[in-house]
């Protein structure tokens, strides 16, 4: 579903999407898809580090 939206739209709602992804069983795949979209349009500067920390936390638990 994440891939259906443009990166620019997702970038505006990065942290809301992180909250939703946290509640799923497919975190790795969803973070991967979201990250690929955020390459097109990065999130706001104040969300970048928080997003990176959340993704890194998920990856290190694999």
N, C-alpha and C positions, 0 to 999 in steps of 0.2 A: 504494500500500500504506500509506503514511503516513496517508492520510485515513481509513483503516479503524479507527484507534485513537483513544481519547479523548485530548484535550490533556493532561489530568492525568497520564496514564501516560507520554506522550512527554516531558513536562517533567522527569520523574525520570531520564530516560535521554538527555538532550539531547546530551551530549558523545560518548556511545557512538554515537548516530545520526550525528553529525557525522563521526566516523571512518569509518563505513560509506558515507556520502554522498561523502566524498572519493574513494572508490575507483570511483565510477560515472562514466558518460558523460553523465548527465542531472542534474548538480549543481544547475543553476538551478531546474529544476522541482521537485526534491525539497526544496531549501531553501525555495522558495516555499510548498509544501504544509506543511512543518514549521513555518514561521513563522506561517502562518495558524492552525495548531493551538496554537501557543504563545501566541497572543493569548488563547485560552480559559483557559490555565493557564500562567503564566510559569515558566521554569526557575529553579532555585536561584540566588540572588544571585551566587554565585561563578562560575557558568557564563555569566551574561548577556553580559559583555564579551567573553569568549572566543568565544562563539557569534556575536556581532555582528561581531567582527573576521574570523572565518572566512567568514561570508556576504559581508561587504564585499569581502574579498580575491577571492572568486569573481566577484562582480559587476563589479569593476573590470577583470577580465581579459576581459570580453565585448567 
